[in-house]
């Protein structure tokens, strides 16, 4: 234990001795690429706050899109886990050489596309994903990782605030929908805090929010995931209509009563348990 603490102390000293990130970025002319959805976060207080939410018993923390490494620095100093940084931008990979050297084996860079890479096989379990996600692919990435939720102990992810609210929304709220149901069916979700646009370079036009998701040992209620996705897609394609209208082709009012669902209820007012019951009933039919 003493040797491990000494190594971590030495690592923290090496990382803290590095030149300021903004200085290194300016000298290298590493600018954020709009095509990659990049917005760099240099605020050390915020990166430390995000990294602290990743603390746990993880053996591996996977960071997606480290960019110039602001959050990576915080993860190295705030956690004992090995860090695997997934980056498709070769400019950033070259830029991070100084951080790999300072990390002395604790940081591995992987030139990969997170949309294609099977991150649930990376490193040693228990593993977590911590990331400032590109807004344009954030939801797609989350749903892909939730397909393999049991391979992760937690996700600490940054989304645009609107998406974060949808992930954590409760029934009868305006944000409640398909993403809320699938996310909460597979994980406990918590909206942690917001990050203003001016914290980023360049500043986006929207506020960001950090969400923590902790995968459940088993889905909240029994049902087939593919069927649940189809049922929620059908329901929320007409979210202002009563459920009997959306499911008229599948028996409508009579079918819903058989499942125990009020036919006049609208999808945004229906609990996750009821959607799962409907998915069980319609499996193989929808």
C-alpha positions as CSV (number, residue, x, y, z in Angstrom):
1,X,0.0,0.0,0.0
2,X,2.8,2.4,0.9
3,X,4.6,1.8,-2.4
4,X,1.4,2.3,-4.4
5,X,0.7,5.6,-2.6
6,X,4.3,6.7,-3.2
7,X,4.0,6.0,-6.9
8,X,0.7,7.9,-7.1
9,X,2.3,10.8,-5.3
10,X,5.2,10.8,-7.7
11,X,2.7,10.7,-10.6
12,X,0.7,13.6,-9.3
13,X,3.9,15.6,-8.9
14,X,5.0,14.9,-12.5
15,X,1.6,15.8,-14.0
16,X,1.3,19.0,-11.9
17,X,4.8,20.0,-13.1
18,X,3.7,20.0,-16.7
19,X,3.2,23.4,-18.4
20,X,-0.3,24.8,-18.4
21,X,-2.5,23.1,-20.9
22,X,-3.6,26.3,-22.5
23,X,0.1,27.2,-23.1
24,X,0.9,23.8,-24.7
25,X,-2.2,24.0,-26.9
26,X,-1.3,27.6,-28.0
27,X,2.3,26.6,-28.8
28,X,1.2,23.5,-30.8
29,X,-1.7,25.2,-32.6
30,X,-4.0,22.3,-31.7
31,X,-7.3,23.9,-32.5
32,X,-10.7,22.3,-31.9
33,X,-12.2,20.7,-35.0
34,X,-15.9,21.4,-35.6
35,X,-16.1,18.3,-37.8
36,X,-15.1,16.1,-34.8
37,X,-17.5,18.0,-32.4
38,X,-14.5,19.1,-30.3
39,X,-14.8,21.7,-27.5
40,X,-11.8,21.7,-25.2
41,X,-12.2,22.0,-21.4
42,X,-9.2,23.7,-19.7
43,X,-10.7,24.6,-16.3
44,X,-8.8,22.5,-13.8
45,X,-11.5,22.8,-11.1
46,X,-14.1,21.5,-13.5
47,X,-12.0,18.6,-14.8
48,X,-11.1,17.6,-11.2
49,X,-14.8,17.7,-10.3
50,X,-15.7,15.4,-13.2
51,X,-12.8,13.0,-12.4
52,X,-13.9,12.9,-8.7
53,X,-17.3,11.5,-9.8
54,X,-15.4,8.6,-11.4
55,X,-13.8,7.5,-8.2
56,X,-14.6,4.0,-7.2
57,X,-13.1,0.5,-7.3
58,X,-12.5,0.6,-11.1
59,X,-9.4,-1.1,-12.4
60,X,-9.7,0.7,-15.8
61,X,-11.1,4.1,-16.7
62,X,-11.8,4.6,-20.4
63,X,-11.8,8.2,-21.6
64,X,-13.3,8.9,-25.0
65,X,-12.0,11.8,-27.0
66,X,-9.3,13.2,-24.6
67,X,-8.4,16.0,-27.0
68,X,-5.5,17.9,-25.4
69,X,-5.9,16.0,-22.2
70,X,-7.5,18.3,-19.7
71,X,-9.7,15.7,-18.2
72,X,-7.0,13.1,-18.7
73,X,-4.7,15.0,-16.4
74,X,-7.4,15.1,-13.7
75,X,-8.2,11.4,-14.1
76,X,-4.5,10.5,-13.6
77,X,-4.2,12.6,-10.4
78,X,-7.7,11.9,-9.0
79,X,-7.9,8.1,-9.5
80,X,-5.8,5.0,-9.0
81,X,-7.2,3.3,-12.1
82,X,-5.3,2.7,-15.3
83,X,-6.5,5.1,-18.0
84,X,-7.1,4.1,-21.6
85,X,-7.8,7.2,-23.8
86,X,-9.6,6.5,-27.1
87,X,-8.9,9.2,-29.7
88,X,-9.5,9.3,-33.5
89,X,-7.7,12.6,-34.0
90,X,-4.1,11.9,-34.8
91,X,-3.1,15.5,-33.9
92,X,-4.3,14.9,-30.3
93,X,-2.5,11.6,-30.1
94,X,0.8,13.2,-31.0
95,X,0.1,16.1,-28.7
96,X,-0.5,13.8,-25.7
97,X,3.0,12.2,-25.9
98,X,4.2,14.4,-23.0
99,X,1.3,13.2,-20.8
100,X,2.0,9.5,-21.7
101,X,5.6,10.0,-20.6
102,X,4.6,11.7,-17.3
103,X,2.1,8.9,-16.6
104,X,4.8,6.3,-16.7
105,X,2.7,3.4,-17.8
106,X,-0.6,4.4,-16.3
107,X,-2.0,6.0,-19.5
108,X,-2.5,4.1,-22.8
109,X,-3.5,5.9,-26.0
110,X,-5.6,4.0,-28.5
111,X,-6.3,5.4,-32.0
112,X,-9.8,4.2,-32.4
113,X,-13.3,5.3,-33.4
114,X,-15.5,5.1,-30.3
115,X,-18.5,4.4,-32.6
116,X,-16.9,1.2,-33.7
117,X,-14.6,0.1,-30.9
118,X,-15.9,-2.6,-28.4
119,X,-14.9,-0.6,-25.3
120,X,-16.5,-3.2,-23.1
121,X,-13.5,-5.5,-23.9
122,X,-10.8,-2.8,-23.1
123,X,-8.7,-3.1,-20.1
124,X,-9.5,-5.0,-16.9
125,X,-12.9,-5.1,-15.2
126,X,-14.3,-3.3,-13.3
127,X,-14.2,-0.6,-15.9
128,X,-15.8,2.8,-16.3
129,X,-16.2,5.3,-19.1
130,X,-15.6,9.0,-18.4
131,X,-15.9,11.4,-21.2
132,X,-16.8,14.8,-22.6
133,X,-18.7,13.4,-25.5
134,X,-19.2,15.1,-28.9
135,X,-22.7,16.3,-28.9
136,X,-23.6,14.9,-32.4
137,X,-22.9,11.3,-31.5
138,X,-23.4,11.3,-27.7
139,X,-26.8,9.6,-27.6
140,X,-25.6,6.9,-30.1
141,X,-22.6,6.2,-28.1
142,X,-24.5,5.9,-24.8
143,X,-27.1,3.5,-26.3
144,X,-24.3,1.3,-27.8
145,X,-22.5,1.1,-24.4
146,X,-25.8,0.3,-22.6
147,X,-26.2,-2.7,-24.9
148,X,-23.2,-4.0,-22.9
149,X,-24.0,-2.3,-19.6
150,X,-23.0,-5.3,-17.5
151,X,-19.4,-4.9,-18.6
152,X,-19.1,-1.5,-16.9
153,X,-19.4,-0.3,-13.3
154,X,-20.3,3.3,-14.2
155,X,-20.4,6.0,-16.8
156,X,-19.6,9.6,-16.0
157,X,-20.5,11.5,-19.2
158,X,-21.0,15.0,-20.4
159,X,-24.0,15.8,-22.7
160,X,-25.7,18.9,-23.9
161,X,-28.1,19.8,-21.1
162,X,-31.3,18.9,-23.0
163,X,-30.0,15.3,-23.6
164,X,-28.9,15.0,-20.0
165,X,-32.4,16.0,-18.8
166,X,-34.0,13.4,-21.2
167,X,-31.7,10.6,-19.8
168,X,-32.8,11.4,-16.2
169,X,-36.4,12.5,-16.8
170,X,-39.3,11.0,-14.8
171,X,-42.8,10.3,-16.1
172,X,-45.1,13.2,-16.6
173,X,-42.2,15.6,-17.3
174,X,-41.7,17.2,-20.7
175,X,-38.3,15.5,-21.2
176,X,-39.5,12.0,-20.5
177,X,-39.3,9.7,-23.5
178,X,-37.5,6.8,-25.2
179,X,-34.1,7.7,-23.9
180,X,-35.3,8.1,-20.3
181,X,-36.9,4.6,-20.4
182,X,-34.0,2.7,-22.0
183,X,-31.4,4.4,-19.8
184,X,-33.3,4.0,-16.5
185,X,-34.3,0.5,-17.4
186,X,-30.7,-0.5,-17.6
187,X,-29.0,1.9,-15.1
188,X,-29.5,4.2,-12.2
189,X,-29.1,7.8,-13.6
190,X,-28.2,11.0,-11.9
191,X,-27.7,14.5,-13.3
192,X,-24.8,15.8,-11.4
193,X,-24.1,19.4,-12.4
194,X,-24.1,21.9,-15.4
195,X,-21.1,23.4,-17.1
196,X,-21.6,26.8,-18.8
197,X,-20.5,27.4,-22.4
198,X,-17.7,29.8,-21.4
199,X,-15.8,27.0,-19.7
200,X,-15.0,25.6,-23.2
201,X,-12.7,26.6,-26.0
202,X,-14.4,27.4,-28.3
203,X,-17.6,28.0,-26.3
204,X,-20.6,26.0,-27.6
205,X,-23.9,27.7,-27.9
206,X,-25.5,25.5,-25.3
207,X,-25.0,24.5,-21.7
208,X,-23.5,21.1,-20.9
209,X,-24.4,18.7,-18.1
210,X,-22.6,15.8,-16.5
211,X,-24.6,12.6,-15.9
212,X,-23.6,9.5,-13.9
213,X,-25.1,6.2,-14.9
214,X,-24.6,3.1,-12.7
215,X,-25.6,-0.1,-14.6
216,X,-28.1,-2.3,-12.7
217,X,-27.3,-5.9,-11.8
218,X,-30.3,-6.8,-14.0
219,X,-32.8,-4.7,-16.0
220,X,-35.4,-3.0,-13.9
221,X,-38.2,-5.2,-15.2
222,X,-38.2,-8.3,-17.4
223,X,-38.6,-7.8,-21.1
224,X,-36.8,-8.0,-24.5
225,X,-34.7,-4.9,-25.1
226,X,-35.3,-4.9,-28.9
227,X,-39.1,-5.1,-28.3
228,X,-39.0,-2.4,-25.7
229,X,-37.2,-0.1,-28.1
230,X,-39.9,-0.8,-30.8
231,X,-42.7,-0.2,-28.3
232,X,-41.2,3.1,-27.0
233,X,-40.5,4.2,-30.6
234,X,-44.2,3.5,-31.5
235,X,-45.5,5.3,-28.4
236,X,-43.4,8.4,-28.6
237,X,-43.7,8.9,-32.3
238,X,-47.1,10.3,-31.4
239,X,-46.4,11.4,-27.8
240,X,-49.5,13.7,-27.6
241,X,-51.9,11.0,-28.6
242,X,-53.5,8.5,-26.2
243,X,-51.9,5.0,-26.2
244,X,-55.0,3.4,-27.7
245,X,-54.4,5.5,-30.9
246,X,-50.7,4.6,-31.1
247,X,-51.4,0.9,-30.7
248,X,-54.7,0.6,-32.6
249,X,-53.1,-1.9,-35.1
250,X,-52.2,-4.2,-32.2
251,X,-55.6,-4.4,-30.5
252,X,-55.9,-0.8,-29.2
253,X,-58.1,-0.3,-26.2
254,X,-58.9,-3.9,-25.6
255,X,-55.2,-5.0,-25.8
256,X,-54.1,-2.2,-23.4
257,X,-56.7,-3.1,-20.9
258,X,-55.6,-6.7,-21.0
259,X,-52.0,-5.6,-20.2
260,X,-53.3,-3.3,-17.4
261,X,-52.7,0.0,-19.1
262,X,-55.2,2.8,-19.2
263,X,-56.0,3.2,-22.9
264,X,-56.5,7.0,-22.6
265,X,-53.1,7.6,-21.0
266,X,-50.4,9.4,-23.0
267,X,-46.9,7.9,-23.3
268,X,-45.2,10.6,-21.3
269,X,-47.3,9.7,-18.3
270,X,-46.7,5.9,-18.5
271,X,-44.2,4.3,-16.0
272,X,-41.3,2.2,-17.2
273,X,-42.9,-0.9,-15.7
274,X,-45.9,-0.5,-17.9
275,X,-43.8,-0.1,-21.0
276,X,-42.0,-3.4,-20.1
277,X,-45.3,-5.2,-19.6
278,X,-46.4,-3.9,-23.0
279,X,-43.1,-5.1,-24.5
280,X,-43.6,-8.6,-23.0
281,X,-47.2,-8.7,-24.4
282,X,-46.2,-7.6,-27.9
283,X,-42.9,-9.5,-28.3
284,X,-42.9,-11.1,-31.7
285,X,-45.9,-9.0,-32.9
286,X,-44.3,-5.6,-33.3
